[in-house]
Amino acid sequence: MTETFQAVNSQMSSYFRINNERVNNLAAAIRDEHQTLSQMHRYFVDQLGSMTVTSTIQTKLLMKVTNYISLQSDMLPLRQAL
């Protein structure tokens, strides 16, 4: 009876060791995935901020170019009159 108990105990010990290793591997994989997703999120937030700034600059430049063209168009008849 004692031998059977020791055999079962040994098998359970092996099972728990293997199972703990699997759980540790799963936890490491989840941690790595979380870190990767966090890095991607930071990157996308940074890029969104950059795109917002770029869009604002493009809008302002377009307005300035449009104003310049309208002033040139308004000045053309005055130049022709002179």
Backbone atoms as SQL, in Angstrom:
CREATE TABLE atoms (id INTEGER PRIMARY KEY, chain TEXT, resi INTEGER, resn TEXT, atom TEXT, x REAL, y REAL, z REAL);
INSERT INTO atoms VALUES
  (1, 'A', 1, 'MET', 'N', 0.819, -1.192, 0.000),
  (2, 'A', 1, 'MET', 'CA', 0.000, 0.000, 0.000),
  (3, 'A', 1, 'MET', 'C', 0.864, 1.259, 0.000),
  (4, 'A', 2, 'THR', 'N', 1.940, 1.229, 0.784),
  (5, 'A', 2, 'THR', 'CA', 2.833, 2.380, 0.861),
  (6, 'A', 2, 'THR', 'C', 3.522, 2.610, -0.474),
  (7, 'A', 3, 'GLU', 'N', 3.879, 1.537, -1.158),
  (8, 'A', 3, 'GLU', 'CA', 4.529, 1.675, -2.465),
  (9, 'A', 3, 'GLU', 'C', 3.589, 2.308, -3.482),
  (10, 'A', 4, 'THR', 'N', 2.320, 1.906, -3.433),
  (11, 'A', 4, 'THR', 'CA', 1.328, 2.475, -4.345),
  (12, 'A', 4, 'THR', 'C', 1.157, 3.968, -4.072),
  (13, 'A', 5, 'PHE', 'N', 1.075, 4.320, -2.797),
  (14, 'A', 5, 'PHE', 'CA', 0.933, 5.726, -2.433),
  (15, 'A', 5, 'PHE', 'C', 2.148, 6.532, -2.896),
  (16, 'A', 6, 'GLN', 'N', 3.337, 5.980, -2.729),
  (17, 'A', 6, 'GLN', 'CA', 4.547, 6.673, -3.167),
  (18, 'A', 6, 'GLN', 'C', 4.582, 6.816, -4.688),
  (19, 'A', 7, 'ALA', 'N', 4.121, 5.805, -5.400),
  (20, 'A', 7, 'ALA', 'CA', 4.079, 5.874, -6.860),
  (21, 'A', 7, 'ALA', 'C', 3.091, 6.948, -7.319),
  (22, 'A', 8, 'VAL', 'N', 1.922, 6.956, -6.692),
  (23, 'A', 8, 'VAL', 'CA', 0.917, 7.979, -7.034),
  (24, 'A', 8, 'VAL', 'C', 1.442, 9.357, -6.678),
  (25, 'A', 9, 'ASN', 'N', 2.068, 9.466, -5.520),
  (26, 'A', 9, 'ASN', 'CA', 2.621, 10.742, -5.081),
  (27, 'A', 9, 'ASN', 'C', 3.688, 11.228, -6.061),
  (28, 'A', 10, 'SER', 'N', 4.529, 10.324, -6.517),
  (29, 'A', 10, 'SER', 'CA', 5.571, 10.673, -7.480),
  (30, 'A', 10, 'SER', 'C', 4.961, 11.126, -8.806),
  (31, 'A', 11, 'GLN', 'N', 3.932, 10.399, -9.252),
  (32, 'A', 11, 'GLN', 'CA', 3.268, 10.773, -10.513),
  (33, 'A', 11, 'GLN', 'C', 2.586, 12.134, -10.384),
  (34, 'A', 12, 'MET', 'N', 1.935, 12.367, -9.248),
  (35, 'A', 12, 'MET', 'CA', 1.265, 13.656, -9.043),
  (36, 'A', 12, 'MET', 'C', 2.280, 14.786, -8.970),
  (37, 'A', 13, 'SER', 'N', 3.418, 14.508, -8.345),
  (38, 'A', 13, 'SER', 'CA', 4.477, 15.520, -8.271),
  (39, 'A', 13, 'SER', 'C', 4.944, 15.886, -9.675),
  (40, 'A', 14, 'SER', 'N', 5.158, 14.884, -10.508),
  (41, 'A', 14, 'SER', 'CA', 5.572, 15.125, -11.887),
  (42, 'A', 14, 'SER', 'C', 4.498, 15.907, -12.645),
  (43, 'A', 15, 'TYR', 'N', 3.235, 15.502, -12.436),
  (44, 'A', 15, 'TYR', 'CA', 2.123, 16.189, -13.112),
  (45, 'A', 15, 'TYR', 'C', 2.090, 17.660, -12.706),
  (46, 'A', 16, 'PHE', 'N', 2.198, 17.920, -11.392),
  (47, 'A', 16, 'PHE', 'CA', 2.142, 19.309, -10.927),
  (48, 'A', 16, 'PHE', 'C', 3.336, 20.112, -11.422),
  (49, 'A', 17, 'ARG', 'N', 4.506, 19.499, -11.482),
  (50, 'A', 17, 'ARG', 'CA', 5.689, 20.194, -11.994),
  (51, 'A', 17, 'ARG', 'C', 5.477, 20.585, -13.451),
  (52, 'A', 18, 'ILE', 'N', 4.993, 19.626, -14.239),
  (53, 'A', 18, 'ILE', 'CA', 4.745, 19.908, -15.668),
  (54, 'A', 18, 'ILE', 'C', 3.639, 20.942, -15.818),
  (55, 'A', 19, 'ASN', 'N', 2.578, 20.792, -15.037),
  (56, 'A', 19, 'ASN', 'CA', 1.462, 21.732, -15.124),
  (57, 'A', 19, 'ASN', 'C', 1.905, 23.134, -14.721),
  (58, 'A', 20, 'ASN', 'N', 2.710, 23.252, -13.674),
  (59, 'A', 20, 'ASN', 'CA', 3.225, 24.571, -13.252),
  (60, 'A', 20, 'ASN', 'C', 4.069, 25.199, -14.355),
  (61, 'A', 21, 'GLU', 'N', 4.867, 24.394, -15.016),
  (62, 'A', 21, 'GLU', 'CA', 5.693, 24.904, -16.111),
  (63, 'A', 21, 'GLU', 'C', 4.814, 25.420, -17.252),
  (64, 'A', 22, 'ARG', 'N', 3.758, 24.693, -17.554),
  (65, 'A', 22, 'ARG', 'CA', 2.828, 25.135, -18.613),
  (66, 'A', 22, 'ARG', 'C', 2.155, 26.447, -18.233),
  (67, 'A', 23, 'VAL', 'N', 1.717, 26.537, -16.984),
  (68, 'A', 23, 'VAL', 'CA', 1.070, 27.771, -16.520),
  (69, 'A', 23, 'VAL', 'C', 2.065, 28.931, -16.557),
  (70, 'A', 24, 'ASN', 'N', 3.296, 28.684, -16.159),
  (71, 'A', 24, 'ASN', 'CA', 4.330, 29.731, -16.216),
  (72, 'A', 24, 'ASN', 'C', 4.582, 30.179, -17.657),
  (73, 'A', 25, 'ASN', 'N', 4.624, 29.220, -18.581),
  (74, 'A', 25, 'ASN', 'CA', 4.808, 29.563, -19.996),
  (75, 'A', 25, 'ASN', 'C', 3.640, 30.375, -20.522),
  (76, 'A', 26, 'LEU', 'N', 2.423, 29.991, -20.143),
  (77, 'A', 26, 'LEU', 'CA', 1.234, 30.732, -20.567),
  (78, 'A', 26, 'LEU', 'C', 1.254, 32.156, -20.006),
  (79, 'A', 27, 'ALA', 'N', 1.627, 32.283, -18.732),
  (80, 'A', 27, 'ALA', 'CA', 1.696, 33.611, -18.110),
  (81, 'A', 27, 'ALA', 'C', 2.745, 34.479, -18.801),
  (82, 'A', 28, 'ALA', 'N', 3.878, 33.889, -19.159),
  (83, 'A', 28, 'ALA', 'CA', 4.924, 34.640, -19.864),
  (84, 'A', 28, 'ALA', 'C', 4.438, 35.084, -21.242),
  (85, 'A', 29, 'ALA', 'N', 3.727, 34.207, -21.935),
  (86, 'A', 29, 'ALA', 'CA', 3.205, 34.562, -23.263),
  (87, 'A', 29, 'ALA', 'C', 2.182, 35.684, -23.153),
  (88, 'A', 30, 'ILE', 'N', 1.326, 35.630, -22.158),
  (89, 'A', 30, 'ILE', 'CA', 0.316, 36.689, -21.965),
  (90, 'A', 30, 'ILE', 'C', 1.000, 38.005, -21.613),
  (91, 'A', 31, 'ARG', 'N', 2.019, 37.949, -20.753),
  (92, 'A', 31, 'ARG', 'CA', 2.755, 39.164, -20.373),
  (93, 'A', 31, 'ARG', 'C', 3.438, 39.786, -21.599),
  (94, 'A', 32, 'ASP', 'N', 4.064, 38.945, -22.431),
  (95, 'A', 32, 'ASP', 'CA', 4.729, 39.451, -23.640),
  (96, 'A', 32, 'ASP', 'C', 3.723, 40.068, -24.594),
  (97, 'A', 33, 'GLU', 'N', 2.569, 39.417, -24.747),
  (98, 'A', 33, 'GLU', 'CA', 1.542, 39.956, -25.635),
  (99, 'A', 33, 'GLU', 'C', 1.026, 41.291, -25.110),
  (100, 'A', 34, 'HIS', 'N', 0.851, 41.394, -23.798),
  (101, 'A', 34, 'HIS', 'CA', 0.391, 42.651, -23.201),
  (102, 'A', 34, 'HIS', 'C', 1.397, 43.768, -23.439),
  (103, 'A', 35, 'GLN', 'N', 2.679, 43.455, -23.280),
  (104, 'A', 35, 'GLN', 'CA', 3.712, 44.465, -23.511),
  (105, 'A', 35, 'GLN', 'C', 3.724, 44.909, -24.973),
  (106, 'A', 36, 'THR', 'N', 3.581, 43.956, -25.892),
  (107, 'A', 36, 'THR', 'CA', 3.565, 44.288, -27.311),
  (108, 'A', 36, 'THR', 'C', 2.354, 45.159, -27.648),
  (109, 'A', 37, 'LEU', 'N', 1.193, 44.790, -27.135),
  (110, 'A', 37, 'LEU', 'CA', -0.008, 45.593, -27.396),
  (111, 'A', 37, 'LEU', 'C', 0.105, 46.976, -26.776),
  (112, 'A', 38, 'SER', 'N', 0.719, 47.077, -25.610),
  (113, 'A', 38, 'SER', 'CA', 0.912, 48.389, -24.981),
  (114, 'A', 38, 'SER', 'C', 1.832, 49.266, -25.829),
  (115, 'A', 39, 'GLN', 'N', 2.894, 48.669, -26.362),
  (116, 'A', 39, 'GLN', 'CA', 3.804, 49.420, -27.235),
  (117, 'A', 39, 'GLN', 'C', 3.088, 49.877, -28.498),
  (118, 'A', 40, 'MET', 'N', 2.277, 48.993, -29.082),
  (119, 'A', 40, 'MET', 'CA', 1.528, 49.359, -30.282),
  (120, 'A', 40, 'MET', 'C', 0.549, 50.483, -29.978),
  (121, 'A', 41, 'HIS', 'N', -0.110, 50.432, -28.817),
  (122, 'A', 41, 'HIS', 'CA', -1.061, 51.477, -28.437),
  (123, 'A', 41, 'HIS', 'C', -0.349, 52.821, -28.304),
  (124, 'A', 42, 'ARG', 'N', 0.810, 52.817, -27.617),
  (125, 'A', 42, 'ARG', 'CA', 1.573, 54.065, -27.479),
  (126, 'A', 42, 'ARG', 'C', 1.981, 54.605, -28.850),
  (127, 'A', 43, 'TYR', 'N', 2.401, 53.709, -29.745),
  (128, 'A', 43, 'TYR', 'CA', 2.808, 54.122, -31.084),
  (129, 'A', 43, 'TYR', 'C', 1.636, 54.760, -31.825),
  (130, 'A', 44, 'PHE', 'N', 0.466, 54.113, -31.774),
  (131, 'A', 44, 'PHE', 'CA', -0.693, 54.648, -32.480),
  (132, 'A', 44, 'PHE', 'C', -1.148, 55.984, -31.900),
  (133, 'A', 45, 'VAL', 'N', -1.081, 56.114, -30.573),
  (134, 'A', 45, 'VAL', 'CA', -1.451, 57.392, -29.947),
  (135, 'A', 45, 'VAL', 'C', -0.485, 58.482, -30.397),
  (136, 'A', 46, 'ASP', 'N', 0.815, 58.160, -30.423),
  (137, 'A', 46, 'ASP', 'CA', 1.809, 59.132, -30.890),
  (138, 'A', 46, 'ASP', 'C', 1.564, 59.510, -32.344),
  (139, 'A', 47, 'GLN', 'N', 1.281, 58.506, -33.169),
  (140, 'A', 47, 'GLN', 'CA', 1.042, 58.775, -34.588),
  (141, 'A', 47, 'GLN', 'C', -0.223, 59.600, -34.798),
  (142, 'A', 48, 'LEU', 'N', -1.262, 59.321, -34.010),
  (143, 'A', 48, 'LEU', 'CA', -2.495, 60.095, -34.117),
  (144, 'A', 48, 'LEU', 'C', -2.240, 61.544, -33.765),
  (145, 'A', 49, 'GLY', 'N', -1.443, 61.765, -32.708),
  (146, 'A', 49, 'GLY', 'CA', -1.086, 63.141, -32.339),
  (147, 'A', 49, 'GLY', 'C', -0.309, 63.822, -33.445),
  (148, 'A', 50, 'SER', 'N', 0.614, 63.095, -34.066),
  (149, 'A', 50, 'SER', 'CA', 1.399, 63.658, -35.166),
  (150, 'A', 50, 'SER', 'C', 0.507, 63.973, -36.357),
  (151, 'A', 51, 'MET', 'N', -0.442, 63.083, -36.641),
  (152, 'A', 51, 'MET', 'CA', -1.346, 63.319, -37.771),
  (153, 'A', 51, 'MET', 'C', -2.238, 64.526, -37.510),
  (154, 'A', 52, 'THR', 'N', -2.663, 64.716, -36.263),
  (155, 'A', 52, 'THR', 'CA', -3.496, 65.870, -35.926),
  (156, 'A', 52, 'THR', 'C', -2.714, 67.157, -36.138),
  (157, 'A', 53, 'VAL', 'N', -1.475, 67.181, -35.680),
  (158, 'A', 53, 'VAL', 'CA', -0.633, 68.369, -35.857),
  (159, 'A', 53, 'VAL', 'C', -0.388, 68.606, -37.338),
  (160, 'A', 54, 'THR', 'N', -0.068, 67.548, -38.078),
  (161, 'A', 54, 'THR', 'CA', 0.189, 67.677, -39.508),
  (162, 'A', 54, 'THR', 'C', -1.050, 68.189, -40.237),
  (163, 'A', 55, 'SER', 'N', -2.213, 67.666, -39.868),
  (164, 'A', 55, 'SER', 'CA', -3.456, 68.108, -40.505),
  (165, 'A', 55, 'SER', 'C', -3.714, 69.584, -40.230),
  (166, 'A', 56, 'THR', 'N', -3.469, 70.025, -39.016),
  (167, 'A', 56, 'THR', 'CA', -3.657, 71.441, -38.672),
  (168, 'A', 56, 'THR', 'C', -2.706, 72.321, -39.478),
  (169, 'A', 57, 'ILE', 'N', -1.452, 71.905, -39.581),
  (170, 'A', 57, 'ILE', 'CA', -0.470, 72.679, -40.356),
  (171, 'A', 57, 'ILE', 'C', -0.876, 72.723, -41.825),
  (172, 'A', 58, 'GLN', 'N', -1.319, 71.600, -42.374),
  (173, 'A', 58, 'GLN', 'CA', -1.736, 71.567, -43.782),
  (174, 'A', 58, 'GLN', 'C', -2.927, 72.487, -44.014),
  (175, 'A', 59, 'THR', 'N', -3.868, 72.493, -43.090),
  (176, 'A', 59, 'THR', 'CA', -5.038, 73.363, -43.221),
  (177, 'A', 59, 'THR', 'C', -4.624, 74.830, -43.214),
  (178, 'A', 60, 'LYS', 'N', -3.748, 75.186, -42.286),
  (179, 'A', 60, 'LYS', 'CA', -3.281, 76.586, -42.216),
  (180, 'A', 60, 'LYS', 'C', -2.520, 76.974, -43.482),
  (181, 'A', 61, 'LEU', 'N', -1.655, 76.079, -43.960),
  (182, 'A', 61, 'LEU', 'CA', -0.912, 76.381, -45.183),
  (183, 'A', 61, 'LEU', 'C', -1.846, 76.526, -46.383),
  (184, 'A', 62, 'LEU', 'N', -2.836, 75.664, -46.470),
  (185, 'A', 62, 'LEU', 'CA', -3.799, 75.761, -47.570),
  (186, 'A', 62, 'LEU', 'C', -4.555, 77.085, -47.514),
  (187, 'A', 63, 'MET', 'N', -4.933, 77.510, -46.302),
  (188, 'A', 63, 'MET', 'CA', -5.628, 78.802, -46.171),
  (189, 'A', 63, 'MET', 'C', -4.720, 79.951, -46.603),
  (190, 'A', 64, 'LYS', 'N', -3.443, 79.897, -46.217),
  (191, 'A', 64, 'LYS', 'CA', -2.520, 80.967, -46.597),
  (192, 'A', 64, 'LYS', 'C', -2.294, 81.001, -48.105),
  (193, 'A', 65, 'VAL', 'N', -2.152, 79.832, -48.727),
  (194, 'A', 65, 'VAL', 'CA', -1.955, 79.779, -50.178),
  (195, 'A', 65, 'VAL', 'C', -3.207, 80.298, -50.890),
  (196, 'A', 66, 'THR', 'N', -4.374, 79.893, -50.380),
  (197, 'A', 66, 'THR', 'CA', -5.630, 80.368, -50.973),
  (198, 'A', 66, 'THR', 'C', -5.740, 81.887, -50.856),
  (199, 'A', 67, 'ASN', 'N', -5.410, 82.427, -49.708),
  (200, 'A', 67, 'ASN', 'CA', -5.442, 83.886, -49.530),
  (201, 'A', 67, 'ASN', 'C', -4.453, 84.574, -50.462),
  (202, 'A', 68, 'TYR', 'N', -3.266, 83.999, -50.600),
  (203, 'A', 68, 'TYR', 'CA', -2.257, 84.576, -51.484),
  (204, 'A', 68, 'TYR', 'C', -2.751, 84.584, -52.932),
  (205, 'A', 69, 'ILE', 'N', -3.354, 83.476, -53.360),
  (206, 'A', 69, 'ILE', 'CA', -3.867, 83.396, -54.740),
  (207, 'A', 69, 'ILE', 'C', -4.983, 84.401, -54.942),
  (208, 'A', 70, 'SER', 'N', -5.869, 84.544, -53.937),
  (209, 'A', 70, 'SER', 'CA', -6.938, 85.533, -54.108),
  (210, 'A', 70, 'SER', 'C', -6.405, 86.944, -54.166),
  (211, 'A', 71, 'LEU', 'N', -5.383, 87.238, -53.362),
  (212, 'A', 71, 'LEU', 'CA', -4.786, 88.568, -53.427),
  (213, 'A', 71, 'LEU', 'C', -4.132, 88.800, -54.781),
  (214, 'A', 72, 'GLN', 'N', -3.456, 87.782, -55.319),
  (215, 'A', 72, 'GLN', 'CA', -2.843, 87.900, -56.647),
  (216, 'A', 72, 'GLN', 'C', -3.909, 88.148, -57.700),
  (217, 'A', 73, 'SER', 'N', -5.039, 87.440, -57.566),
  (218, 'A', 73, 'SER', 'CA', -6.130, 87.630, -58.535),
  (219, 'A', 73, 'SER', 'C', -6.711, 89.035, -58.418),
  (220, 'A', 74, 'ASP', 'N', -6.823, 89.548, -57.196),
  (221, 'A', 74, 'ASP', 'CA', -7.347, 90.902, -56.991),
  (222, 'A', 74, 'ASP', 'C', -6.365, 91.958, -57.493),
  (223, 'A', 75, 'MET', 'N', -5.075, 91.672, -57.410),
  (224, 'A', 75, 'MET', 'CA', -4.067, 92.634, -57.829),
  (225, 'A', 75, 'MET', 'C', -3.898, 92.679, -59.351),
  (226, 'A', 76, 'LEU', 'N', -4.277, 91.608, -60.052),
  (227, 'A', 76, 'LEU', 'CA', -4.084, 91.536, -61.495),
  (228, 'A', 76, 'LEU', 'C', -4.767, 92.695, -62.240),
  (229, 'A', 77, 'PRO', 'N', -6.052, 93.003, -61.971),
  (230, 'A', 77, 'PRO', 'CA', -6.663, 94.138, -62.686),
  (231, 'A', 77, 'PRO', 'C', -5.977, 95.463, -62.359),
  (232, 'A', 78, 'LEU', 'N', -5.504, 95.608, -61.118),
  (233, 'A', 78, 'LEU', 'CA', -4.816, 96.847, -60.731),
  (234, 'A', 78, 'LEU', 'C', -3.499, 96.986, -61.504),
  (235, 'A', 79, 'ARG', 'N', -2.775, 95.895, -61.669),
  (236, 'A', 79, 'ARG', 'CA', -1.528, 95.923, -62.426),
  (237, 'A', 79, 'ARG', 'C', -1.799, 96.211, -63.890),
  (238, 'A', 80, 'GLN', 'N', -2.857, 95.638, -64.406),
  (239, 'A', 80, 'GLN', 'CA', -3.175, 95.854, -65.806),
  (240, 'A', 80, 'GLN', 'C', -3.602, 97.318, -66.055),
  (241, 'A', 81, 'ALA', 'N', -4.252, 97.913, -65.055),
  (242, 'A', 81, 'ALA', 'CA', -4.671, 99.301, -65.190),
  (243, 'A', 81, 'ALA', 'C', -3.475, 100.245, -65.190),
  (244, 'A', 82, 'LEU', 'N', -2.411, 99.856, -64.509),
  (245, 'A', 82, 'LEU', 'CA', -1.245, 100.725, -64.459),
  (246, 'A', 82, 'LEU', 'C', -0.461, 100.531, -65.713);
